[in-house]
Amino acid sequence: STDARNAMAKELANAYSRIMPRQKKYFSNRLAKWTKREDAVEKTMRQFKSEHGDVPYAATEQVAYYLLSDMGLTDKTPQGYLRSTASGGEPAPKDLQGFQELLEKRKVDLLVNNTQESSDASNMLTGTAHKSDVPVFDVSEQMPADSKDLTAWIASLVESLDTLLDQEEESERSDDGSATKPNADDADGTNDGDDSNDADSGGQPDPGK
């Protein structure tokens, strides 16, 4: 979380300054440089929040809960599932079924998946998400080896999530734009463009209504 990162950075700078008082200026400068980079990340997070609004999501585990909360996303993970995973147990069939229905009915815009804790349940949920066209955002519990530092890792997560949701929103706009508009002569959209059957219909209501 933003609060935890800032508090820890300040505490580290203060602790090292107490231990090595002659190097206090050095640690203060290091903290200032870190804060500048952290501010840039937080600015990106605020921009994400303003662009994407209150995005509902569910998660196989709460590994990114604080980060996503800072970015304005809303956790819709079923409570029964949350309790079972938090205690290290297996989710009950009823809770797992409810989670699947949440994805199938697209009541969330995103599934967050912990890549370091794969299980039959998480595999089932990610599979359901893919089939239901719900984007899956993979995140690990620990910082990947290819990340330079924590700030760079957080920044990459924010960027990846922003790109993922941008792509999903663009896809939805494309789908909406491809829908065939109703004929201007038929306000209810039931006109198929062929008036040759009008005489045969005998004025009967459209069976499709």
C-alpha positions, 0 to 999 in steps of 0.5 A: 500500500502507498501508506506502508511504502512511505512509512517504511521508507521514512523509518529506514532513513531515520533508523540508519541516520540514528545508527550512523549519524555522520551519514544522516545527510546521505540517507536524507538524500536517498529518501528524497530521491526515493520519494520523488520516484514514489510520487511519480508512481502515485501520480500514475495511480491517481490518473488510473483512478480518474480514468477507470473509476470504480472497477469491480474485481475478484481475486484468487487471493488477496495478494494485491488488495492494498495496491488495488484499493489505492487505485480505486478498484472495488473488491467483489470476491465472495466472502466465503471464498475469502475466509477459506483462502485467508485461513489456508483452507480449500473453498467450499463447493458452494463458495466456488460455484458462487465465484464462478457465477460471478465471472460467468455473469460478468459481474466483475471487470477483472480477475486478479490471479496470484501466480505463486499459489496455483491450485485446482480452485484457482485454475478453475476460476482463471479458466472460467474467466477466460471463457467468460471474457473477463480479463485476468491480471497475474501478480506474484506475492514476491517481487520478480527477479527481473524487477530493479526494485520495489518502486519499479515493480509497483510502477510496472504493475500499475502500467500493466493493469492500465493497459489491460483495462484499456484493451478491454474497454476498447474491445467493448467499444468495438463490439458495441460499434459493430452492432447493426442499427435498426432500419429507420423505417422500422423503429422497433428494429424488427424489419429485416429489410425484406418487405415482400413478406408483409402481405403474407404476414396478415398483420400477425404479431412477430412471433419473435416478440 
